[in-house]
Amino acid sequence: MTLPNGMVVLDRYRVEAPLAAGGMGQVYRGVQISLGIPVAIKTLLAPDDPGVQARFTREARMMAQVRHPNIVAILDFGRLEDGQLCIVMEFA
């Protein structure tokens, strides 16, 4: 599913524009609404495949544990209203 500009995901992030598509997902530029912080929102391209969902979840969990100046931080992870998984990252 493509996220339209202006859509609010996870009740706190507003989608502003698509950025890129990769092997596992689509990435959007967004903003954390209450603080006005820019974020990147990555959604899963194959939301119905349990194997892909498991890899996407592992990616989020592993990346959330890494702290390094050259690696973007994971800010949030969750499921959209349509069941699609998403990762919210700092926008650097």
MDAnalysis code that builds the backbone (N, CA, C; Angstrom):
import MDAnalysis as mda
import numpy as np

u = mda.Universe.empty(276, n_residues=92, atom_resindex=np.repeat(np.arange(92), 3), trajectory=True)
u.add_TopologyAttr("name", ["N", "CA", "C"] * 92)
u.add_TopologyAttr("resid", np.arange(1, 93))
u.add_TopologyAttr("resname", ["MET", "THR", "LEU", "PRO", "ASN", "GLY", "MET", "VAL", "VAL", "LEU", "ASP", "ARG", "TYR", "ARG", "VAL", "GLU", "ALA", "PRO", "LEU", "ALA", "ALA", "GLY", "GLY", "MET", "GLY", "GLN", "VAL", "TYR", "ARG", "GLY", "VAL", "GLN", "ILE", "SER", "LEU", "GLY", "ILE", "PRO", "VAL", "ALA", "ILE", "LYS", "THR", "LEU", "LEU", "ALA", "PRO", "ASP", "ASP", "PRO", "GLY", "VAL", "GLN", "ALA", "ARG", "PHE", "THR", "ARG", "GLU", "ALA", "ARG", "MET", "MET", "ALA", "GLN", "VAL", "ARG", "HIS", "PRO", "ASN", "ILE", "VAL", "ALA", "ILE", "LEU", "ASP", "PHE", "GLY", "ARG", "LEU", "GLU", "ASP", "GLY", "GLN", "LEU", "CYS", "ILE", "VAL", "MET", "GLU", "PHE", "ALA"])
u.atoms.positions = np.array([
    [0.833, -1.179, 0.000],
    [0.000, 0.000, 0.000],
    [0.880, 1.246, 0.000],
    [0.557, 2.187, -0.830],
    [1.254, 3.469, -0.857],
    [0.634, 4.377, 0.188],
    [1.478, 5.072, 0.944],
    [0.969, 5.996, 1.957],
    [0.797, 7.377, 1.335],
    [-0.405, 7.933, 1.411],
    [-0.625, 9.259, 0.823],
    [-0.032, 10.366, 1.689],
    [0.383, 11.449, 1.058],
    [0.872, 12.612, 1.795],
    [-0.220, 13.075, 2.747],
    [0.181, 13.419, 3.970],
    [-0.767, 13.891, 4.974],
    [-1.324, 12.800, 5.865],
    [-1.140, 11.529, 5.484],
    [-1.641, 10.432, 6.306],
    [-0.888, 10.400, 7.636],
    [-1.602, 10.119, 8.724],
    [-0.973, 9.986, 10.041],
    [-0.838, 8.501, 10.339],
    [0.396, 8.078, 10.666],
    [0.646, 6.672, 10.992],
    [1.072, 6.554, 12.448],
    [0.688, 5.456, 13.062],
    [0.978, 5.167, 14.463],
    [0.549, 6.311, 15.376],
    [-0.450, 7.051, 14.966],
    [-1.049, 8.149, 15.742],
    [-0.122, 9.320, 16.033],
    [1.079, 9.353, 15.449],
    [1.991, 10.445, 15.803],
    [2.948, 10.893, 14.706],
    [2.907, 10.259, 13.549],
    [3.808, 10.627, 12.457],
    [2.984, 10.960, 11.217],
    [3.256, 12.090, 10.589],
    [2.546, 12.486, 9.371],
    [3.450, 12.257, 8.165],
    [2.944, 11.565, 7.171],
    [3.664, 11.304, 5.921],
    [3.714, 12.597, 5.115],
    [4.912, 12.959, 4.628],
    [5.058, 14.176, 3.827],
    [5.321, 13.898, 2.360],
    [6.130, 12.877, 2.045],
    [6.454, 12.593, 0.644],
    [7.184, 11.262, 0.536],
    [7.028, 10.560, -0.592],
    [7.821, 9.348, -0.808],
    [9.281, 9.714, -1.049],
    [10.191, 8.880, -0.552],
    [11.634, 9.092, -0.759],
    [12.232, 8.062, -1.707],
    [11.968, 6.780, -1.439],
    [12.611, 5.726, -2.231],
    [11.905, 4.398, -1.997],
    [12.178, 3.453, -2.890],
    [11.694, 2.085, -2.720],
    [12.892, 1.161, -2.821],
    [12.886, 0.125, -1.996],
    [13.981, -0.838, -2.007],
    [13.435, -2.247, -2.098],
    [14.293, -3.210, -1.801],
    [13.922, -4.611, -1.902],
    [12.827, -5.031, -0.940],
    [12.822, -4.465, 0.264],
    [11.834, -4.866, 1.262],
    [10.733, -3.845, 1.456],
    [11.002, -2.588, 1.131],
    [9.987, -1.609, 1.482],
    [10.062, -0.299, 0.734],
    [9.106, 0.535, 1.077],
    [9.007, 1.893, 0.562],
    [9.366, 2.828, 1.719],
    [10.090, 3.895, 1.435],
    [10.490, 4.846, 2.470],
    [9.891, 6.208, 2.164],
    [9.360, 6.837, 3.212],
    [8.718, 8.141, 3.098],
    [9.379, 9.127, 4.050],
    [9.387, 10.389, 3.660],
    [9.774, 11.450, 4.583],
    [8.525, 11.786, 5.387],
    [8.709, 12.000, 6.687],
    [7.579, 12.334, 7.539],
    [8.011, 13.266, 8.646],
    [7.084, 13.534, 9.550],
    [7.372, 14.403, 10.692],
    [6.662, 13.830, 11.913],
    [7.356, 13.856, 13.053],
    [6.740, 13.503, 14.321],
    [5.905, 14.719, 14.708],
    [4.612, 14.567, 14.775],
    [3.692, 15.695, 14.836],
    [3.894, 16.593, 16.052],
    [3.939, 16.044, 17.250],
    [3.963, 16.889, 18.447],
    [5.263, 17.661, 18.620],
    [6.372, 17.117, 18.112],
    [7.670, 17.786, 18.277],
    [8.187, 18.433, 16.997],
    [7.589, 18.105, 15.862],
    [8.040, 18.662, 14.595],
    [9.364, 18.100, 14.117],
    [9.722, 16.903, 14.589],
    [11.002, 16.278, 14.244],
    [10.860, 15.523, 12.917],
    [11.772, 15.748, 11.960],
    [11.708, 14.984, 10.705],
    [12.050, 13.508, 10.947],
    [11.333, 12.627, 10.264],
    [11.551, 11.189, 10.390],
    [11.492, 10.544, 9.014],
    [11.990, 9.331, 8.935],
    [11.817, 8.480, 7.760],
    [10.915, 7.327, 8.184],
    [9.937, 7.016, 7.354],
    [8.984, 5.950, 7.645],
    [9.145, 4.877, 6.579],
    [9.528, 3.678, 7.008],
    [9.736, 2.571, 6.066],
    [8.596, 1.577, 6.223],
    [7.934, 1.253, 5.114],
    [6.852, 0.271, 5.139],
    [7.268, -0.975, 4.368],
    [6.639, -2.050, 4.690],
    [6.934, -3.347, 4.091],
    [6.190, -3.503, 2.776],
    [6.891, -3.945, 1.720],
    [6.262, -4.113, 0.406],
    [5.457, -5.404, 0.280],
    [5.784, -6.424, 1.046],
    [5.074, -7.709, 0.980],
    [4.439, -8.007, 2.336],
    [3.390, -7.250, 2.711],
    [2.851, -7.370, 4.061],
    [2.185, -8.701, 4.382],
    [1.851, -9.506, 3.373],
    [1.154, -10.770, 3.624],
    [2.086, -11.977, 3.719],
    [3.377, -11.779, 3.545],
    [4.340, -12.879, 3.578],
    [4.927, -12.999, 4.986],
    [4.609, -14.076, 5.723],
    [5.094, -14.214, 7.104],
    [6.621, -14.201, 7.212],
    [7.314, -14.770, 6.226],
    [8.777, -14.774, 6.258],
    [9.345, -13.374, 6.133],
    [8.775, -12.590, 5.240],
    [9.216, -11.205, 5.046],
    [8.873, -10.387, 6.284],
    [7.702, -10.614, 6.866],
    [7.332, -9.912, 8.094],
    [8.327, -10.210, 9.213],
    [8.734, -11.456, 9.336],
    [9.686, -11.845, 10.380],
    [11.038, -11.162, 10.165],
    [11.517, -11.102, 8.921],
    [12.795, -10.433, 8.628],
    [12.702, -8.938, 8.919],
    [11.586, -8.327, 8.543],
    [11.382, -6.898, 8.773],
    [11.364, -6.600, 10.277],
    [10.703, -7.449, 11.040],
    [10.657, -7.286, 12.502],
    [12.041, -7.464, 13.102],
    [12.797, -8.472, 12.642],
    [14.175, -8.669, 13.127],
    [15.041, -7.462, 12.808],
    [14.890, -6.914, 11.597],
    [15.653, -5.729, 11.207],
    [15.375, -4.586, 12.185],
    [14.117, -4.356, 12.495],
    [13.756, -3.270, 13.410],
    [14.355, -3.505, 14.795],
    [14.240, -4.709, 15.305],
    [14.755, -5.013, 16.652],
    [16.273, -4.906, 16.721],
    [16.952, -5.418, 15.708],
    [18.421, -5.360, 15.714],
    [18.911, -3.918, 15.565],
    [18.321, -3.175, 14.631],
    [18.753, -1.794, 14.412],
    [18.448, -0.904, 15.619],
    [17.377, -1.208, 16.342],
    [17.017, -0.409, 17.515],
    [18.055, -0.535, 18.629],
    [18.847, -1.588, 18.604],
    [19.861, -1.805, 19.639],
    [21.206, -1.182, 19.296],
    [21.363, -0.716, 18.063],
    [22.648, -0.170, 17.615],
    [22.662, 1.337, 17.805],
    [23.724, 1.838, 18.397],
    [23.926, 3.280, 18.544],
    [25.296, 3.623, 17.977],
    [25.288, 4.413, 16.915],
    [26.534, 4.834, 16.288],
    [26.245, 6.086, 15.484],
    [27.177, 7.041, 15.443],
    [26.931, 8.286, 14.703],
    [26.653, 8.077, 13.210],
    [27.111, 6.967, 12.640],
    [26.934, 6.727, 11.207],
    [25.757, 5.819, 10.865],
    [24.941, 5.492, 11.858],
    [23.786, 4.623, 11.648],
    [22.541, 5.335, 12.158],
    [21.496, 5.390, 11.328],
    [20.263, 6.055, 11.759],
    [19.626, 5.288, 12.916],
    [19.043, 6.030, 13.833],
    [18.397, 5.429, 15.002],
    [16.954, 5.049, 14.659],
    [16.523, 3.914, 15.185],
    [15.133, 3.488, 15.080],
    [14.371, 4.170, 16.212],
    [13.305, 4.870, 15.862],
    [12.516, 5.601, 16.853],
    [11.250, 4.856, 17.254],
    [10.702, 4.077, 16.314],
    [9.423, 3.424, 16.582],
    [9.237, 2.268, 15.606],
    [8.343, 1.371, 15.957],
    [8.003, 0.216, 15.122],
    [6.563, -0.132, 15.417],
    [5.806, -0.474, 14.407],
    [4.424, -0.844, 14.670],
    [3.706, -1.315, 13.437],
    [2.408, -1.462, 13.604],
    [1.543, -1.957, 12.542],
    [0.538, -0.863, 12.195],
    [0.393, -0.595, 10.897],
    [-0.564, 0.396, 10.433],
    [-1.982, -0.170, 10.500],
    [-2.968, 0.690, 10.293],
    [-4.368, 0.267, 10.384],
    [-4.703, -0.888, 9.440],
    [-4.024, -0.944, 8.286],
    [-4.299, -2.020, 7.323],
    [-3.489, -3.285, 7.609],
    [-2.723, -3.289, 8.720],
    [-1.922, -4.450, 9.095],
    [-0.491, -4.413, 8.604],
    [-0.155, -3.445, 7.782],
    [1.197, -3.301, 7.242],
    [2.176, -2.873, 8.348],
    [3.349, -3.485, 8.388],
    [4.368, -3.119, 9.367],
    [5.127, -1.873, 8.913],
    [5.612, -1.099, 9.885],
    [6.437, 0.051, 9.529],
    [7.491, 0.296, 10.598],
    [8.597, 0.855, 10.154],
    [9.701, 1.271, 11.024],
    [9.823, 2.786, 10.870],
    [9.930, 3.488, 11.991],
    [10.149, 4.935, 11.956],
    [11.578, 5.180, 12.426],
    [12.329, 5.923, 11.598],
    [13.744, 6.184, 11.862],
    [14.007, 7.679, 11.883],
    [15.124, 8.047, 12.509],
    [15.511, 9.453, 12.417],
    [15.777, 9.776, 10.952],
    [15.517, 10.998, 10.579],
    [15.785, 11.443, 9.208],
    [17.070, 12.234, 9.243],
    [18.121, 11.627, 8.714],
    [19.436, 12.266, 8.783],
    [19.902, 12.703, 7.417],
])
